[in-house]
């Protein structure tokens, strides 16, 4: 039976949804829409959700199920909620002045970001494949619209169409995978799937129905996390979408998709990972190499970051390759997945905050050559962007270095030495292309047709907070690492091993 007390567990999601409705009503009802009020109410909703999430995190000491087992209430979901809320706040703040500068004054933007965040948060806590699919579609439909929000720009419309068509195919694969798993096991609950596999004699081997279902799930999730060979949409969509939307996709969408994939792999399929270990190994290796090699030849910083995001997806998959079949407690380094998702969110939002300054006559111009002389004109901005890029490259003493260290440690501790070597090669390539923009900022003259940066307090604040966080948690990451590890280990409560 439905227990009204369980509504407390989705208090953060309810807060985001309610504030999204409030912002939507405000923006539609008033002809003279006040963008500042709309932004303030949206951020208030995210802050309210963060407080409720913190209270739940402190109140729930033992993982539990809610809503007839459809939702898992655990530290893993709580940690993911903070990442999503952070990504949404960053995207909103970056967009505040940016949308005006590209002549996009639409009332739907802020509520759409909140609705997408609502779907992301549900994804991270879904204990049922059906709920996971529905929340993924809530997220995806909103992002499709956000990609094409700049209706006067052909690249934006192209990005929305490509993402929609490819996303529809991926959703089809995912739904078919869920159907096959249900047909073989008789349940779509993730914890129930894990318990079925824990029974002696049950497994993927010898059960073609479940084998096909797992393969289709990997394909569907592979698209959502931009893993090779399902990554080809990423550069065009990231480049064509408005910069705040790209920042939100690169952080929140990736974090939510990886959270859902991690829950499936580390709960439902943990005892069966030897059956698809080779496939996951090859996907991780291909993602690392294709992402980093593709980024080498890019002249546009936005497109370079798109390819690099593919490489970062590979590093996260690398850690999942090291997941131990015996149980999560055998490899606590896997907590680095959550830490790295948070680190990647912080440093990527910071980098895109700088990109939002580069607009000319209502059009984005994010070529790397535009960074020439930036260190002379705006030394603080150049320094902040350099710190974010160095963190993305994994250079100490930044948050990105600590996160990558734990990802490599998770792979090595899990016996996946080979994929760790591939990751090291990708990391070496990454250092080169991340240094290119820094060299241009500090050593190249400013372009002859340069335009003054369109800086604004909101985006500068995002950049400042991101830069400080990257350095602080790079130097003293201990407490945050412990929270990330404890949050990931909470998944062990649902496993059958």
C-alpha positions in Angstrom: 0.0 0.0 0.0 1.0 3.6 -0.5 2.6 5.2 2.5 2.2 9.0 2.6 5.3 9.2 4.7 7.4 8.0 1.7 6.8 11.3 0.1 9.5 12.7 2.3 12.0 10.6 0.3 11.2 12.4 -2.9 10.9 15.8 -1.2 13.8 17.2 -3.3 12.2 16.0 -6.6 8.8 17.4 -5.5 10.5 20.8 -4.7 12.1 21.0 -8.1 8.9 20.1 -9.9 6.7 22.5 -7.9 9.1 25.4 -8.4 9.3 24.6 -12.1 5.5 25.0 -12.3 5.7 28.3 -10.4 8.3 29.7 -12.8 6.3 28.5 -15.8 3.1 30.1 -14.5 5.0 33.4 -13.7 6.7 33.5 -17.1 3.5 32.8 -19.0 1.0 35.0 -17.1 3.0 38.2 -17.1 3.5 40.0 -20.4 6.5 41.9 -19.0 8.4 38.9 -17.8 11.0 39.7 -15.2 14.0 37.5 -16.0 15.7 38.2 -12.7 12.6 37.0 -10.7 12.3 34.0 -12.9 16.0 33.2 -12.3 15.7 33.8 -8.6 12.7 31.6 -8.1 14.4 28.8 -10.1 17.5 29.0 -8.0 15.4 29.1 -4.9 13.8 25.8 -6.0 17.2 24.2 -6.5 18.4 25.5 -3.0 15.2 24.1 -1.4 15.8 20.8 -3.0 19.4 20.7 -1.8 18.3 21.4 1.8 15.7 18.7 1.6 18.2 16.3 0.1 20.7 17.0 2.9 18.0 16.4 5.5 17.1 13.0 3.9 20.8 12.1 3.7 21.1 12.6 7.4 17.8 10.9 8.3 18.2 7.7 6.3 20.9 5.6 7.9 19.9 2.3 6.2 19.0 2.0 2.5 15.4 1.2 1.9 12.8 0.8 -0.8 9.9 3.2 -1.4 6.8 3.3 -3.6 6.4 -0.5 -3.8 10.1 -1.0 -4.5 10.2 1.4 -7.5 12.6 3.8 -5.8 15.8 3.1 -3.9 16.4 5.5 -1.0 20.1 5.4 -0.4 23.3 7.5 -0.3 24.0 6.9 -4.0 20.8 8.7 -5.0 21.4 11.5 -2.5 24.9 12.1 -3.8 23.7 12.1 -7.4 21.0 14.7 -6.5 23.6 17.2 -5.3 25.5 16.8 -8.6 22.4 17.4 -10.7 21.3 20.4 -8.6 24.8 21.9 -9.0 24.8 21.3 -12.8 21.3 22.9 -13.1 22.3 25.9 -11.0 25.4 26.4 -13.1 23.5 26.2 -16.4 20.9 28.7 -15.1 23.4 31.2 -14.0 25.4 31.0 -17.2 22.2 31.5 -19.2 21.0 34.5 -17.4 22.7 37.1 -19.6 23.8 34.8 -22.3 20.3 34.2 -23.8 19.7 37.9 -24.0 22.9 38.4 -25.9 22.0 35.8 -28.6 18.5 37.2 -28.9 16.7 34.3 -27.3 14.1 35.6 -24.9 11.9 32.6 -24.2 9.9 31.9 -21.0 10.4 28.2 -21.3 14.1 28.0 -20.6 14.2 28.1 -16.8 11.3 25.7 -16.1 12.6 23.3 -18.7 16.0 23.2 -16.9 14.1 22.4 -13.7 11.9 19.7 -15.3 15.0 18.1 -16.8 16.7 18.2 -13.4 13.6 16.5 -12.0 14.0 13.6 -14.4 17.7 13.3 -13.7 17.1 13.1 -10.0 14.5 10.3 -10.4 17.0 8.4 -12.7 19.6 8.3 -9.9 17.2 6.7 -7.4 15.2 4.4 -9.8 15.1 0.9 -8.5 12.8 -0.2 -11.3 13.8 -0.3 -15.0 10.4 1.1 -15.9 10.8 4.1 -13.6 14.3 4.5 -14.9 13.1 4.6 -18.5 10.3 7.0 -17.8 12.6 9.4 -15.9 15.2 9.1 -18.7 12.5 10.2 -21.2 11.4 13.1 -19.0 15.1 14.2 -19.0 15.6 13.6 -22.7 12.5 15.3 -24.0 13.4 18.5 -22.1 17.0 18.4 -23.4 15.8 18.0 -27.0 13.9 21.2 -26.7 16.7 23.0 -24.9 19.1 22.1 -27.7 16.8 23.8 -30.2 15.8 26.7 -28.0 17.7 29.2 -30.3 15.2 28.8 -33.1 16.9 31.4 -35.3 20.2 29.5 -35.5 20.4 26.6 -38.0 23.1 24.8 -35.9 20.8 24.8 -32.9 17.9 23.3 -34.9 20.3 20.7 -36.4 21.6 19.8 -32.9 18.0 19.3 -31.6 17.0 17.2 -34.6 20.1 15.0 -34.4 19.8 14.4 -30.7 16.1 13.7 -31.0 16.5 11.1 -33.8 19.5 9.4 -32.2 17.9 9.6 -28.8 14.7 7.9 -30.0 16.7 5.0 -31.4 18.6 4.7 -28.2 15.4 4.7 -26.1 14.0 2.0 -28.3 17.0 -0.2 -27.6 16.7 0.5 -23.9 13.0 -0.3 -23.9 13.6 -3.6 -25.8 16.3 -4.5 -23.4 14.0 -4.0 -20.4 11.4 -6.2 -22.2 13.8 -9.0 -22.7 15.0 -8.8 -19.1 11.5 -8.9 -17.9 10.7 -11.9 -20.2 13.6 -13.8 -18.8 13.3 -12.9 -15.1 9.7 -11.8 -14.6 10.5 -8.5 -12.8 11.8 -5.1 -13.8 12.9 -4.2 -10.2 16.7 -3.8 -10.2 17.1 -5.3 -6.7 14.8 -8.3 -7.7 17.0 -8.9 -10.8 20.1 -9.0 -8.5 18.4 -11.5 -6.2 17.4 -13.7 -9.1 21.0 -13.8 -10.3 22.1 -14.7 -6.8 20.2 -18.0 -6.9 22.6 -20.8 -7.8 22.2 -21.9 -11.5 20.7 -18.6 -12.6 22.8 -16.4 -15.0 23.3 -14.9 -18.4 25.2 -17.9 -19.7 22.7 -20.3 -21.2 19.9 -17.8 -21.1 19.8 -16.1 -24.5 16.7 -14.0 -23.6 18.5 -12.3 -20.7 21.8 -12.1 -22.7 20.0 -10.2 -25.5 18.3 -7.9 -22.9 21.6 -7.0 -21.2 23.2 -6.3 -24.6 20.4 -4.0 -25.6 20.6 -2.2 -22.2 24.3 -1.6 -22.8 23.6 -0.1 -26.2 20.9 2.2 -24.9 23.1 3.4 -22.0 26.1 3.6 -24.3 24.3 6.3 -26.3 23.2 8.3 -23.2 26.7 8.4 -21.7 28.3 9.1 -25.2 30.4 5.9 -25.2 32.0 4.6 -28.4 30.8 3.5 -30.9 27.6 5.3 -29.9 29.2 8.7 -29.5 29.0 10.2 -33.0 26.1 12.6 -32.2 28.0 14.3 -29.4 30.3 16.8 -31.1 27.6 18.2 -33.4 25.0 18.4 -30.7 27.3 20.0 -28.2 28.6 22.5 -30.7 25.2 23.4 -32.0 23.3 23.8 -28.7 23.6 27.1 -26.8 26.5 27.1 -24.4 24.5 26.9 -21.2 22.6 23.9 -22.6 25.8 22.2 -23.6 27.2 22.8 -20.1 24.1 21.2 -18.7 24.3 18.2 -21.1 28.0 17.6 -20.5 27.5 17.6 -16.7 23.9 16.8 -15.5 22.9 14.5 -18.4 26.2 12.6 -18.2 26.0 12.3 -14.4 22.4 11.0 -14.4 23.1 8.5 -17.2 26.2 7.2 -15.5 24.3 6.9 -12.2 21.6 4.8 -13.9 24.2 2.7 -15.7 26.2 2.2 -12.4 23.1 1.1 -10.5 22.3 -1.5 -13.2 25.8 -2.8 -13.5 26.8 -2.6 -9.8 23.4 -4.0 -8.4 21.5 -6.0 -10.9 24.4 -7.4 -12.9 27.4 -7.3 -10.5 27.6 -11.1 -10.1 27.4 -11.5 -13.9 30.0 -9.0 -14.9 32.4 -11.7 -16.2 29.8 -12.5 -18.9 30.1 -9.0 -20.5 33.5 -8.0 -19.1 35.2 -8.1 -22.6 32.4 -6.0 -24.2 32.6 -3.4 -21.4 36.4 -3.4 -21.7 36.3 -2.8 -25.4 33.7 -0.1 -25.1 35.8 1.7 -22.4 39.0 1.5 -24.4 37.4 2.7 -27.6 35.7 5.6 -25.8 38.9 6.7 -24.2 40.9 6.6 -27.4 38.3 8.0 -29.8 37.4 10.8 -27.4 41.0 11.9 -26.8 42.2 11.5 -30.4 39.2 13.3 -31.8 39.8 16.2 -29.5 43.4 16.6 -30.8 42.4 18.0 -34.2 39.6 20.4 -33.1 40.0 24.1 -33.6 36.8 25.0 -31.8 37.0 24.9 -28.0 33.4 23.9 -27.6 33.8 21.0 -30.0 37.1 20.0 -28.3 35.3 19.8 -25.0 32.7 17.7 -26.6 35.2 15.1 -27.7 37.0 15.3 -24.4 33.7 14.5 -22.6 33.7 11.3 -24.6 37.1 10.5 -23.2 36.0 11.3 -19.7 33.1 8.8 -20.2 35.7 6.3 -21.0 37.6 6.9 -17.8 34.4 6.3 -15.8 33.7 3.1 -17.7 37.3 2.1 -17.0 36.5 2.1 -13.3 33.3 0.0 -13.9 35.4 -2.6 -15.7 37.2 -3.1 -12.3 34.0 -3.8 -10.4 34.5 -7.0 -8.4 32.0 -9.8 -8.9 32.3 -10.8 -5.2 30.8 -7.5 -3.9 31.4 -3.8 -3.8 33.2 -3.9 -0.5 36.1 -5.6 -2.2 36.8 -2.4 -4.2 35.9 0.7 -2.2 37.9 2.8 -4.8 34.8 2.6 -6.9 33.6 5.6 -4.9 35.8 7.5 -7.2 33.0 7.3 -9.8 30.8 9.6 -7.8 33.7 11.9 -6.8 34.8 12.2 -10.4 31.2 12.9 -11.6 31.1 15.8 -9.1 34.6 17.0 -10.1 33.8 16.8 -13.8 30.6 18.8 -13.2 32.5 21.6 -11.4 35.4 22.0 -13.8 33.3 21.6 -16.9 30.7 24.2 -15.8 33.7 26.5 -15.1 35.1 26.1 -18.6 31.7 26.7 -20.2 31.2 29.8 -18.1 34.2 31.3 -19.9 32.9 30.1 -23.3 29.6 32.0 -22.7 31.6 35.2 -22.8 32.5 34.7 -26.5 29.5 36.0 -28.5 29.6 38.3 -31.6 26.5 40.0 -32.9 24.3 37.4 -31.3 26.4 34.5 -32.6 28.7 32.3 -30.5 32.4 32.3 -31.6 34.3 29.7 -29.6 37.3 29.1 -31.9 40.5 28.5 -29.9 42.1 31.3 -31.8 39.7 33.8 -30.1 41.6 33.1 -26.8 44.7 34.9 -28.1 45.9 37.6 -25.7 43.2 36.8 -23.1 45.9 36.6 -20.4 46.8 40.2 -21.1 43.2 41.5 -21.3 41.6 39.5 -18.5 44.3 37.7 -16.5 41.9 36.5 -13.8 39.6 34.9 -16.4 42.6 33.3 -18.2 43.9 31.9 -15.0 40.5 30.5 -13.9 40.0 28.8 -17.4 43.6 27.4 -17.2 42.9 25.9 -13.8 39.7 24.2 -15.1 41.4 22.9 -18.2 44.4 21.6 -16.1 41.9 19.9 -13.8 40.2 18.3 -16.8 43.6 17.1 -17.9 44.2 15.5 -14.5 47.1 17.7 -13.4 47.8 17.9 -9.7 46.9 19.5 -7.3 43.4 19.8 -8.8 40.1 18.0 -8.2 40.4 16.3 -11.6 43.7 14.7 -10.6 42.2 13.2 -7.4 39.2 11.9 -9.3 41.3 10.3 -12.0 43.6 8.8 -9.4 40.6 7.0 -7.8 39.3 5.8 -11.2 42.6 4.3 -12.1 42.9 2.8 -8.6 39.5 1.2 -9.0 40.5 -0.4 -12.3 43.8 -1.6 -11.0 42.4 -2.9 -7.8 39.8 -4.8 -9.8 42.5 -6.5 -11.9 41.8 -4.5 -15.0 45.4 -3.5 -15.7 45.1 -3.4 -19.4 42.3 -0.8 -19.5 44.3 1.3 -17.0 47.2 1.3 -19.5 44.7 2.5 -22.2 43.5 5.1 -19.8 47.0 6.4 -19.2 47.6 6.7 -22.9 44.4 8.7 -23.3 45.4 10.9 -20.4 48.7 11.7 -22.0 47.0 12.7 -25.2 44.6 14.8 -23.2 47.3 16.8 -21.6 48.4 18.0 -25.1 45.1 19.3 -26.3 44.2 20.8 -23.0 47.4 22.8 -23.0 46.7 24.2 -26.5 44.1 26.8 -25.3 46.4 27.8 -22.4 49.3 28.3 -24.8 47.1 30.5 -27.0 45.9 32.6 -24.0 49.3 33.3 -22.7 51.6 33.2 -25.8 49.5 34.2 -28.8 48.6 37.8 -29.7 45.0 38.8 -29.6 43.2 38.5 -32.9 42.9 41.6 -35.1 39.2 41.5 -35.1 38.8 40.7 -31.5 35.6 41.6 -29.6 35.5 42.5 -25.9 34.3 39.6 -23.8 30.6 39.9 -22.8 31.2 39.1 -19.1 28.5 39.2 -16.5 28.4 38.8 -12.7 26.4 35.5 -12.7 28.7 33.7 -15.0 31.8 35.2 -13.4 30.5 33.9 -10.0 30.1 30.4 -11.5 33.7 30.6 -12.8 35.0 31.8 -9.5 33.3 29.2 -7.4 34.3 26.4 -9.8 37.9 27.5 -9.7 38.1 27.6 -5.9 36.3 24.3 -5.6 38.7 22.6 -8.1 41.7 23.8 -6.0 40.3 23.2 -2.5 39.0 19.7 -3.1 42.1 18.9 -5.1 44.3 19.8 -2.0 42.0 18.4 0.7 39.6 15.9 -0.9 39.5 13.5 2.1 36.1 14.1 3.5 34.4 14.4 0.1 36.1 11.1 -1.0 34.7 9.4 2.2 31.2 10.6 1.5 31.5 9.4 -2.1 32.7 6.0 -1.1 30.1 5.5 1.5 27.4 6.6 -1.0 28.5 4.1 -3.5 28.8 1.3 -1.0 25.1 1.9 -0.1 24.4 0.1 -3.4 25.6 -3.1 -1.7 22.3 -3.2 0.3 20.4 -4.1 -2.9 22.8 -6.6 -4.4 22.4 -10.3 -4.4 26.1 -10.9 -3.9 
